[in-house]
Amino acid sequence: MAYSTYPIGAADVVHAADGSPTQGRAAAMEPEKMRASDADRERVADRLREALAEGRLDPAEHTERLDALYRAKTVGELAETVRDLPPASEGPDA
């Protein structure tokens, strides 16, 4: 069976000879193992700042988590820095 590959960003879409798509490496990759982006890091840093302001973290723990955050390479490593915090509030009514 012949295959052709068309690169799309980090993912590859692989098509069999009959034209049907098969799963590429990104589809098979676990989300927590994906590389984190700067935008991902900023979202988590914002949540840590909110947790500090809410009194959920003390200044020392906030600093420790920020250090871990900026060392993180994957989305899973980022998630570890906020795993014990509730989701961010989405406004005064939340």
N, C-alpha and C positions, 0 to 999 in steps of 0.2 A: 504494500500500500504506500503510495507516495504522499508526502506531506510538504506543505509550504508554510513559511512563517512570515508574518507581517508585524514588525515591531511597532508597538504603541506605548510610548513612554516606558515605564518600568515593566510593563506586561508584554507578553507575546501572545498573539492569537494564532493558534495553529489550526490549519484546515486540512482535513483528509482529502484524498484525491476526489471524493464525491462532493466536496465543497462544504461538508458539515464541520462546524467548529468543534474543537476539543479544548479541554482546559489547558491554559498556559501556566507558567510558573507563578504568576501573581495570584491566580485563582486558587492555586493549591497552597499558597503561603498563608500561614496563620497571621491574623491581623496584628497580634501583639509582637510579632517578629519583624514587622515592617519598620523601615527606618523612619525616625521622627523628623519632622520639618521644623523650621524656625517658628512657623505659625503654631504648630502643635505645642512647642515649648512655651510660647507666649500665653496661650490659653491656660496652660497648667500654672504658669507663674501668676497669672491673674487670680486663679482660684486660690493659690497659696496666700496671696496678699489679702484676699477677702477673709480667709480663715484666720489670719493674724488679726485683722480688724474685728472679727467676731469673737475673739478670745479663744478660739479653738486651738491655736498654736501659740506658744510663747516665742519671744524673739530668737532664742537660741535654736529651737526646733525649726522655725521658719528659715533661718540661715542654713541649717543642715540640709533641709529639703531643697532649698534653692541650689545649693552646691550639687546635690544628687541630680536635680533636674537638668542642670547644664552639662553634667557628665553623661547623661543618658543618651544612648544611641538609638534605641527602639521605642515604639509606642508603648510596649509592655513595661519598659523601665520607667517611662513617664508616669504610667498609671500607678505604679507602686508608690509614687510620692504623694498621691492623693487618695489611696485606696480606703483609708479609714475616715475620710471626710464626706459629709453629705454633699449632694449636688449643689452647685451654686444657685443662689436665689435669683429669680428672673425679674425682680422688681419689688416694689413695696407691698404688693398684694400676694406675693408668693409665700 
